[in-house]
Amino acid sequence: MSAMSSRLRESTPVPAQRSTTQERPAVHPRTGSESGSRRSRAALFGRLSFRLGSADRQVLWLYLLTRIGVWTTAYCARWLFPADRDSRDADSVLASFQQWDWAHYLHIARDGYFPGQAGTWQNDNRAAFFPGFPLVLRAVHVIVPHWTAAGLLISFVAGAVAVLALARIAQLHLPYESAGRRTVLMLLFSPCAVFLAAGYTEALFLALALPAWLAAQRHNWPLAAALTALATTVRVSGLFLAAAITLHFVLAARTRRHWRQLPWLALPALPTAAYACYLHAYTGDWMAWKHAQERGWYRTFHTPWGAWTNTWHAAFSHTQTTGYAFMFQAELLAMLAGILMCGLLIRQRRWAEALYIGLSLCALGTSYWYTSIPRATLLWWPLWIVLAGWSLRRPRFMTAYLCLAAPLTTVFALTFLSGRWAG
């Protein structure tokens, strides 16, 4: 364990000293009446159940094919990019997924946050990771003895739930029959999509957050709050989702009966408070998780322009090795994409979704430098819905997207699966 912890610390970058045919809309946006649109949405809400229709099966088929693609890439990475270039035997394909943050989740699930060895939990900063995923991993491990296989199974099942929920959210915004499938395609071909297949938190978070957002659209506030609370146990981003759902409630509530459900929206704060109390009981520090992030990933507060400058310096001033420099360039592009997306949502008066992405940008954009923003784009479901809408209205956009995204997706996947830094 100490050897792996040492590898994680030594490998982290250190700050320098300075489609061809356009689809016909299901309801034409110009000729469809407002009442007809409302009826179609009401009918859609009625179909938001656990029963799988034809569209759902198409989404799951697409999801399965892309999972096969990720596993094929992992198999090739073991043979083409071995840790020892003179090796004659390839490692297990599961070894491709035992990278970076996976070690933290494994240590927490197997040994807890405060194992018997004094100081171990401080050396690897495991307190920075919320307990939701490690708890699920420990539970699944009872059935699946191999830890890595258990983590991959969690992400596989959670990813299926997430893409189904994403497809249904997309149908609320886009008047096209294949809107859900197209949105899922955009997500699964995004550059950092490999993290949805790995034993990481993104798939599990989306499997809770997206159904929570669907429940909020149906004004089922208790269910939305409960799912958001579970999402908050997985990632601190659950608090951003809670803020967005609260804003959506304020904008949607009309009657006294609606306002009586407001206390439910305090539920997502409880997991974070409970985790802070747990850490304080062992460390005496209410913000131990935040301080662990600062020690391990330089997430000390800096102004947005200072964070941009530091990231730009790391990307282009030849102070980092080429692999890290490339990823810092990707961080800059992802931040720009997030800012543009947030501005577009504000222009469209989608206030709650703009708040969700805006809070994410504030959290990620005020560290010493940007870290993991490309991965965070996986959690920005409005981004993939907007891109899907553009592709359905302009077929050439879809061709351009796939031509650009597919190579980047492969590069990021090979980078991560071969043990290199991928954000």
C-alpha positions in Angstrom: 0.0 0.0 0.0 2.8 2.4 0.9 4.5 1.8 -2.4 1.3 2.6 -4.4 0.7 5.7 -2.2 4.3 6.8 -3.0 3.7 6.3 -6.7 0.5 8.4 -6.6 2.3 11.3 -4.9 5.4 11.1 -7.1 3.4 11.0 -10.3 1.3 14.0 -9.6 2.6 17.2 -11.4 4.3 19.6 -9.0 3.8 23.4 -9.4 6.8 25.1 -11.1 8.6 27.8 -9.4 7.0 30.0 -11.7 -25.6 11.9 -39.5 -26.0 12.6 -43.2 -29.8 13.2 -43.3 -31.6 15.6 -41.1 -34.2 14.1 -38.9 -37.8 15.3 -39.0 -38.9 16.7 -35.6 -41.6 14.7 -33.8 -43.4 18.0 -33.2 -42.5 20.8 -35.6 -41.2 23.7 -33.4 -43.0 26.3 -35.6 -46.3 24.7 -36.5 -46.8 22.7 -33.3 -49.2 24.6 -31.0 -48.3 25.3 -27.4 -51.1 23.2 -26.1 -49.9 20.3 -28.3 -46.4 20.7 -26.9 -47.8 20.6 -23.4 -49.8 17.4 -24.2 -46.7 15.8 -25.6 -44.7 16.6 -22.6 -47.4 15.3 -20.3 -47.5 12.1 -22.3 -43.7 11.9 -22.0 -43.9 12.3 -18.2 -46.3 9.5 -18.1 -43.8 7.3 -19.9 -41.0 8.1 -17.4 -41.3 4.7 -15.7 -39.1 1.7 -15.1 -40.5 0.0 -18.2 -38.2 -0.1 -21.2 -39.5 0.9 -24.5 -38.0 0.5 -28.0 -36.1 3.8 -27.6 -34.6 2.6 -24.3 -33.5 -0.6 -25.8 -31.7 1.3 -28.6 -29.9 3.4 -26.0 -28.8 0.3 -24.0 -27.6 -1.4 -27.2 -25.5 1.7 -28.0 -24.2 1.7 -24.5 -23.2 -2.0 -24.7 -21.4 -1.5 -28.0 -19.4 1.3 -26.6 -18.5 -0.7 -23.5 -17.2 -3.4 -25.8 -15.1 -0.8 -27.5 -13.6 0.4 -24.3 -12.7 -3.2 -23.3 -11.2 -3.8 -26.7 -9.0 -0.7 -26.2 -8.0 -1.9 -22.7 -7.0 -5.3 -24.2 -4.9 -3.6 -26.8 -3.3 -1.2 -24.3 -2.1 -4.1 -22.2 -0.2 -5.5 -25.2 1.0 -2.3 -26.9 1.9 -0.2 -23.9 3.2 -2.6 -21.2 4.8 -1.1 -18.1 8.0 -3.0 -19.0 8.8 -2.5 -22.7 10.8 -5.7 -22.8 8.0 -7.8 -21.4 6.9 -10.9 -23.2 3.6 -11.4 -21.3 0.8 -8.9 -21.2 -0.9 -8.0 -17.8 -4.5 -8.9 -17.2 -7.0 -6.6 -18.9 -8.3 -5.7 -15.5 -4.9 -4.1 -14.7 -5.7 -1.4 -17.3 -8.3 0.0 -14.9 -6.2 -0.1 -11.8 -5.0 3.5 -12.3 -4.7 6.7 -10.2 -7.8 7.4 -8.1 -8.8 3.7 -8.2 -6.1 3.1 -5.5 -7.8 5.6 -3.2 -11.2 4.0 -3.6 -9.7 0.5 -3.1 -7.9 1.5 0.1 -11.0 3.2 1.6 -13.3 0.2 0.7 -10.8 -2.4 1.9 -9.1 -0.6 4.9 -11.3 2.3 5.8 -10.4 6.0 6.2 -8.3 5.4 9.3 -6.4 2.1 9.1 -4.3 0.8 12.0 -1.0 2.0 10.5 -0.5 5.5 11.9 -0.3 8.2 9.4 -1.3 6.1 6.3 -4.5 8.0 5.8 -2.6 11.3 5.8 0.0 10.1 3.4 -2.4 9.2 0.6 -5.0 11.9 1.4 -7.9 9.4 1.2 -10.1 11.7 3.2 -10.5 13.8 0.1 -12.8 11.1 -1.4 -16.5 10.9 -0.3 -17.6 7.5 1.0 -20.5 6.7 -1.4 -18.5 4.8 -4.0 -16.2 2.9 -1.5 -19.3 1.8 0.5 -20.9 0.4 -2.6 -17.6 -1.2 -3.7 -17.3 -2.9 -0.4 -20.9 -4.2 -0.6 -20.4 -5.5 -4.2 -17.1 -7.1 -3.2 -19.1 -9.5 -1.0 -20.5 -11.0 -4.2 -17.6 -10.3 -6.6 -14.4 -11.2 -4.9 -12.1 -9.4 -7.3 -12.0 -5.7 -6.2 -11.3 -4.3 -9.7 -14.1 -6.4 -11.3 -16.5 -5.3 -8.5 -15.7 -1.6 -9.3 -16.1 -2.2 -13.1 -19.5 -3.9 -12.4 -20.7 -0.9 -10.4 -19.8 1.5 -13.2 -21.3 -0.8 -15.8 -24.7 -1.0 -14.1 -24.7 2.6 -13.0 -23.8 3.8 -16.5 -26.8 1.9 -18.0 -29.1 3.7 -15.5 -27.4 7.0 -16.3 -27.8 6.8 -20.1 -31.4 5.8 -19.8 -32.1 8.8 -17.6 -30.1 11.1 -19.8 -32.1 10.0 -22.9 -35.4 10.8 -21.1 -34.1 14.2 -20.0 -33.1 15.0 -23.6 -36.6 14.2 -24.8 -37.9 17.0 -22.6 -35.9 19.5 -24.5 -35.6 18.3 -28.0 -38.6 17.7 -30.3 -37.0 14.8 -32.2 -37.7 11.1 -31.9 -34.1 10.1 -31.7 -33.1 13.0 -29.3 -32.3 10.6 -26.4 -30.2 8.3 -28.5 -28.3 11.2 -30.1 -27.6 12.8 -26.7 -26.3 9.5 -25.3 -24.1 9.1 -28.3 -22.6 12.5 -27.7 -21.8 11.6 -24.1 -20.4 8.2 -24.8 -18.0 9.6 -27.5 -16.9 12.5 -25.4 -13.1 12.7 -24.8 -13.2 11.5 -21.2 -15.9 8.8 -21.6 -13.4 6.1 -20.5 -14.0 7.2 -16.9 -17.6 6.1 -17.2 -16.3 2.6 -17.7 -13.6 2.6 -15.1 -14.1 2.0 -11.4 -14.5 5.8 -10.8 -17.4 7.9 -9.3 -18.7 9.5 -12.5 -21.1 6.7 -13.6 -22.5 6.1 -10.1 -23.0 9.9 -9.6 -24.9 10.2 -12.9 -27.0 7.2 -12.1 -28.3 9.1 -9.0 -28.1 12.7 -10.2 -29.9 12.3 -13.6 -33.0 10.4 -12.1 -33.0 13.1 -9.4 -33.2 15.8 -12.1 -36.0 13.9 -13.8 -37.9 13.6 -10.5 -37.5 17.4 -10.1 -39.0 17.9 -13.6 -42.0 15.9 -12.5 -42.2 18.0 -9.3 -41.6 14.9 -7.2 -39.6 16.8 -4.7 -39.2 14.1 -2.0 -37.8 11.6 -4.6 -35.6 14.3 -6.1 -34.2 15.2 -2.7 -33.6 11.6 -1.7 -31.7 10.8 -4.9 -29.7 14.0 -4.6 -28.7 13.1 -1.1 -27.4 9.8 -2.3 -25.5 11.5 -5.1 -23.9 13.8 -2.5 -22.4 10.8 -0.8 -20.6 10.0 -4.0 -19.2 13.5 -5.0 -19.4 17.0 -3.6 -21.0 17.9 -6.9 -24.2 16.6 -5.4 -24.4 19.9 -3.5 -24.4 21.8 -6.8 -27.2 19.6 -8.0 -29.1 20.3 -4.7 -28.7 24.0 -5.3 -30.0 23.7 -8.9 -33.0 21.6 -7.8 -33.8 24.2 -5.1 -33.7 27.0 -7.6 -35.9 24.9 -9.9 -38.4 24.4 -7.0 -38.5 28.2 -6.3 -39.2 28.9 -9.9 -41.8 26.2 -10.3 -43.7 26.4 -6.9 -47.1 28.1 -7.3 -49.3 27.0 -4.5 -49.0 26.7 -0.7 -49.2 22.9 -1.1 -46.1 23.1 -3.2 -44.2 25.2 -0.7 -45.0 22.8 2.1 -42.5 20.4 0.3 -39.6 22.8 0.6 -38.1 21.2 3.8 -37.4 18.0 1.7 -34.7 20.0 -0.2 -32.6 20.2 2.9 -32.0 16.5 2.8 -29.0 16.6 0.5 -27.0 18.6 3.1 -27.2 15.7 5.6 -24.6 13.3 4.0 -22.0 16.1 3.7 -22.6 17.1 7.3 -22.4 13.5 8.5 -19.1 13.0 6.7 -17.7 16.2 8.2 -18.7 15.0 11.6 -17.1 11.6 11.0 -13.8 13.1 9.9 -13.8 15.6 12.8 -14.2 12.8 15.3 -10.9 11.3 14.1 -9.0 14.3 13.1 -10.4 17.3 15.0 -10.8 19.0 11.6 -14.3 19.8 10.3 -12.9 20.4 6.8 -10.5 17.5 6.7 -11.7 16.4 3.3 -11.0 19.9 1.8 -7.6 20.1 3.4 -6.8 16.6 2.0 -7.6 17.9 -1.4 -5.3 20.9 -0.8 -2.4 18.7 0.2 -2.8 16.2 -2.6 -4.0 18.2 -5.6 -3.1 21.9 -4.8 -6.8 22.8 -4.5 -6.0 25.9 -2.4 -8.1 28.9 -3.2 -6.8 31.2 -5.9 -8.5 33.9 -7.9 -10.0 32.7 -11.3 -7.5 34.7 -13.2 -4.7 33.3 -11.1 -5.8 29.8 -11.7 -6.1 30.4 -15.4 -2.5 31.9 -15.5 -1.0 29.0 -13.6 -2.7 26.5 -15.8 -1.6 28.4 -19.0 1.9 28.4 -17.6 1.9 24.7 -17.0 0.4 24.0 -20.5 2.7 26.2 -22.6 5.8 27.2 -20.7 7.7 23.9 -20.9 7.8 23.5 -17.1 5.9 20.1 -17.3 6.6 17.0 -19.2 4.7 16.8 -22.5 2.0 14.4 -21.2 1.1 16.7 -18.3 1.3 19.8 -20.5 -1.1 18.3 -23.0 -3.6 17.6 -20.3 -3.3 21.1 -18.9 -4.2 22.3 -22.5 -7.3 20.1 -22.3 -8.1 21.7 -18.9 -8.1 25.1 -20.5 -10.4 24.1 -23.4 -12.8 22.4 -21.0 -13.0 25.6 -18.9 -13.8 27.6 -22.0 -16.5 25.1 -23.0 -18.0 25.3 -19.5 -18.1 29.1 -19.6 -19.7 29.2 -23.0 -22.2 26.5 -22.0 -23.1 28.5 -18.8 -23.6 31.6 -20.9 -25.8 29.8 -23.4 -28.0 28.4 -20.6 -28.4 31.9 -19.1 -29.4 33.2 -22.5 -32.0 30.5 -22.8 -33.2 31.2 -19.2 -32.5 27.7 -18.0 -31.5 29.1 -14.7 -31.2 26.0 -12.6 -29.0 24.2 -15.1 -26.8 27.3 -15.5 -26.4 27.4 -11.7 -25.4 23.8 -11.6 -22.6 24.2 -14.2 -21.7 27.7 -12.8 -21.1 26.3 -9.3 -19.0 23.5 -10.8 -16.9 26.0 -12.7 -16.4 28.1 -9.6 -15.2 25.1 -7.6 -12.9 23.8 -10.3 -11.7 27.2 -11.5 -10.4 28.6 -8.2 -7.6 26.2 -7.4 -3.9 26.7 -7.9 -4.4 25.3 -11.4 -7.2 23.4 -13.2 -7.5 19.7 -12.4 -10.1 17.2 -13.8 -12.3 19.7 -15.6 -12.5 17.5 -18.7 -13.7 14.7 -16.5 -16.2 17.0 -15.0 -17.8 17.6 -18.4 -19.2 14.1 -18.1 -21.5 15.4 -15.4 -22.7 18.4 -17.4 -25.8 16.9 -19.0 -27.0 20.2 -20.5 -23.9 20.2 -22.7 -24.6 16.9 -24.3 -28.2 17.9 -24.9 -27.2 21.1 -26.6 -24.7 19.3 -28.8 -27.3 16.7 -29.7 -29.8 19.4 -30.7 -27.2 21.1 -33.0 -26.4 17.7 -34.6 -30.1 17.0 -35.2 -30.7 20.4 -36.8 -27.4 20.4 -38.7 -26.3 16.9 -39.9 -22.8 18.2 -40.8 -22.2 19.1 -37.2 -22.6 15.4 -36.3 -20.0 14.4 -38.8 -17.6 17.1 -37.6 -18.2 16.0 -33.9 -17.4 12.4 -34.5 -14.4 13.1 -36.6 -12.9 15.3 -33.8 -14.2 13.5 -30.8 -13.5 9.9 -31.8 -9.7 10.4 -32.0 -9.6 12.3 -28.7 -11.7 9.7 -27.0 -9.2 7.0 -28.1 -6.2 9.1 -27.1 -7.7 9.8 -23.6 -8.7 6.1 -23.2 -5.2 4.8 -24.2 -3.6 7.4 -21.9 -5.6 6.4 -18.9 -5.5 2.6 -19.6 -1.7 2.7 -20.0 -1.2 4.4 -16.7 -0.4 7.9 -17.8 -2.1 11.0 -16.4 -5.4 11.7 -18.1 -6.8 14.4 -15.9 
